[in-house]
């Protein structure tokens, strides 16, 4: 369809950043911070382009297999006109 949409699309923004691992040898200094900063930058830059920006930040201990898979239900609520990052 090439007809313009009458409403603005939604933006779904999902970021996963893990800095603190159970095995301290795998720890990263800035992964969680970078994921949060990325979300903030996208939200600021893209504000006004969408009817809504739905952001999920899964940082450190919140970034479990279950929580990552749970984002699927949020994304399933989107339409063909929405954008996912």
DRENTITOR-239476 format. One record per atom (N, C-alpha, C): x, y, z; residue in one letter. Coordinates in steps of 0.1 Angstrom, whole numbers, padded with zeros to 4 digits, always signed. Layout:
XYZa ...
//
This chain:
+0008-0012+0000x +0000+0000+0000x +0009+0012+0000x +0006+0022-0009x +0014+0034-0009x +0006+0046-0004x -0006+0043+0001x -0014+0054+0007x -0007+0059+0020x -0006+0072+0023x -0001+0076+0036x -0009+0072+0047x -0003+0069+0058x -0010+0065+0070x -0016+0077+0077x -0028+0076+0083x -0034+0087+0089x -0029+0090+0103x -0022+0080+0109x -0016+0082+0122x -0002+0079+0122x +0006+0084+0131x +0020+0082+0132x +0022+0067+0137x +0033+0061+0132x +0036+0047+0137x +0042+0048+0151x +0043+0036+0157x +0050+0035+0170x +0064+0031+0167x +0073+0034+0177x +0086+0029+0177x +0088+0020+0188x +0093+0008+0186x +0096-0002+0196x +0111-0003+0197x +0117+0001+0208x +0131+0001+0211x +0135-0008+0221x +0143-0018+0218x +0147-0029+0228x +0163-0028+0228x +0168-0027+0241x +0182-0027+0242x +0186-0037+0254x +0196-0045+0251x +0201-0054+0261x +0216-0051+0263x +0219-0049+0276x +0233-0046+0279x +0237-0052+0292x +0247-0061+0291x +0251-0068+0304x +0266-0065+0306x +0268-0058+0318x +0282-0055+0322x +0287-0064+0333x +0277-0069+0341x +0280-0077+0353x +0276-0091+0352x +0286-0100+0349x +0283-0114+0347x +0286-0122+0360x +0281-0134+0361x +0283-0142+0373x +0298-0145+0374x +0304-0148+0362x +0319-0150+0362x +0325-0136+0360x +0332-0131+0370x +0337-0118+0370x +0348-0116+0358x +0353-0126+0354x +0363-0125+0343x +0356-0120+0330x +0343-0122+0329x +0336-0118+0317x +0330-0104+0318x +0331-0098+0329x +0325-0085+0331x +0330-0075+0321x +0321-0066+0317x +0324-0055+0307x +0321-0042+0314x +0329-0032+0311x +0329-0020+0318x +0316-0011+0315x +0313-0011+0302x +0303-0001+0298x +0291-0006+0291x +0289-0019+0290x +0278-0025+0281x +0264-0020+0286x +0261-0021+0299x +0248-0017+0304x +0246-0002+0302x +0257+0006+0305x +0256+0021+0303x +0254+0024+0289x +0261+0018+0280x +0260+0021+0265x +0245+0017+0260x +0240+0006+0265x +0226+0003+0261x +0216+0014+0266x +0218+0018+0278x +0209+0029+0283x +0211+0042+0276x +0224+0045+0273x +0227+0058+0266x +0221+0057+0252x +0222+0046+0245x +0217+0044+0232x +0202+0047+0232x +0194+0041+0241x +0180+0043+0242x +0177+0058+0244x +0184+0064+0253x +0182+0079+0255x +0184+0087+0243x +0194+0084+0235x +0198+0091+0223x +0187+0089+0212x +0183+0076+0211x +0172+0074+0201x +0159+0081+0204x +0156+0080+0217x +0143+0086+0222x +0143+0101+0219x +0155+0107+0222x +0156+0122+0220x +0156+0126+0205x +0163+0118+0197x +0165+0122+0183x +0152+0119+0175x +0145+0108+0178x +0134+0104+0170x +0120+0109+0176x +0121+0116+0187x +0108+0121+0193x +0101+0130+0183x +0088+0128+0182x +0080+0136+0173x +0077+0128+0160x +0085+0118+0157x +0083+0110+0145x +0073+0099+0147x +0070+0096+0159x +0061+0085+0163x +0050+0089+0172x +0039+0081+0172x +0029+0084+0181x +0033+0080+0195x +0042+0070+0196x +0046+0065+0209x +0059+0058+0207x +0068+0059+0217x +0081+0052+0217x +0080+0042+0229x +0080+0030+0226x +0079+0019+0237x +0093+0014+0238x +0100+0016+0250x +0113+0013+0252x +0114+0002+0263x +0122-0008+0260x +0125-0019+0269x +0140-0019+0271x +0145-0016+0283x +0159-0017+0286x +0161-0029+0295x +0169-0038+0290x +0172-0050+0298x +0187-0050+0301x +0189-0045+0314x +0203-0042+0318x +0207-0052+0329x +0219-0057+0328x +0226-0065+0338x +0216-0077+0342x +0213-0078+0355x +0205-0089+0359x +0191-0090+0353x +0186-0079+0348x +0173-0079+0342x +0173-0086+0328x +0185-0088+0322x +0186-0094+0309x +0187-0109+0310x +0176-0115+0313x +0175-0129+0314x +0169-0135+0301x +0170-0147+0300x +0165-0154+0288x +0150-0151+0287x +0143-0153+0299x +0129-0151+0300x +0124-0137+0296x +0132-0127+0301x +0128-0113+0299x +0131-0109+0284x +0141-0115+0278x +0144-0112+0264x +0133-0118+0255x +0129-0131+0258x +0118-0137+0251x +0105-0130+0253x +0103-0124+0265x +0090-0117+0268x +0088-0105+0259x +0099-0100+0254x +0097-0088+0245x +0089-0091+0232x +0089-0104+0229x +0082-0109+0217x +0067-0104+0218x +0061-0105+0230x +0047-0101+0231x +0045-0086+0229x +0054-0078+0233x +0053-0064+0230x +0055-0061+0215x +0064-0068+0209x +0066-0065+0195x +0055-0070+0187x +0048-0081+0191x +0036-0086+0184x +0025-0077+0184x +0025-0067+0193x +0014-0057+0193x +0016-0046+0182x +0027-0047+0175x +0029-0037+0165x +0022-0040+0152x +0022-0030+0143x +0016-0031+0130x +0027-0030+0119x +0023-0032+0107x +0032-0031+0096x +0039-0018+0094x +0032-0007+0099x +0038+0006+0098x +0047+0010+0109x +0048+0002+0120x +0056+0005+0132x +0071+0002+0128x +0080+0007+0137x +0094+0005+0135x +0100-0002+0147x +0109-0011+0145x +0116-0018+0156x +0131-0016+0155x +0137-0012+0167x +0151-0011+0168x +0155-0019+0179x 
//
